[in-house]
Amino acid sequence: MIHDEKYWNNFYITNKIDDKPSTFAQYVYSRVIKKLGPNKNMLELGCGNGRDSLFFSSNNLYVDAIDYSKKIIDNLKLMNAKNVNFMFGDFTDLSRFKDNSYDFIYSRFTFHSIDIESERKVLKGIVRLIKPGGLFMLEARTKKDQELPKIFGKDHFRRYLDFLETKDKLQNLGFEILESIESQGLSPYKEEDPFLLRIIAKSGAS
């Protein structure tokens, strides 16, 4: 599903997505980013309507944001927002980016939209791109969410993540888990209250 540009173009046309920053963006900003000081750089994987990228860039981060909906990326570019570079592309293919180039890599609601092979590919890219001591921030649906009702994307491909397995994968790649939780109540929307994982992980070398 992540590789279907037509699907994502149509999704953002037909569904009204909140333009306020997500609860996860506000959480990671207040918990860690704000404390580390301004002028850091971030890569957002699957930026959607840009609400989190714009939030981070307005708070003195330099943001590269990639998404597979060309229409929405084109619209975001028209905003000429400061400190943010919106790019069309597949976030699982990070070959365009330089090694050790990001203080933060941020992924919200994207890892459950890709298959296991794509996950391996993007994790390998994250390890290459993140600076020593940099932070990877992940929020995604977990297996506990599988049977709960959904508002958006009933025809989505979703691969629900195993919380403990995901932490193990990151630790095996050399990350230190700084914060992790699996819970409801993290990002409720209308009548939907999904089971999510949140992980903040620090790259091994610092």
PyMOL commands that set and color helices and strands:
alter all, ss='L'
color gray80, all
select helices_A, chain A and resi 5-14+23-36+51-57+70-77+111-113+116-129+143-145+163-172
alter helices_A, ss='H'
color red, helices_A
select strands_A, chain A and resi 40-45+61-67+84-88+102-108+130-141+176-183+196-202
alter strands_A, ss='S'
color yellow, strands_A
deselect
rebuild
show_as cartoon
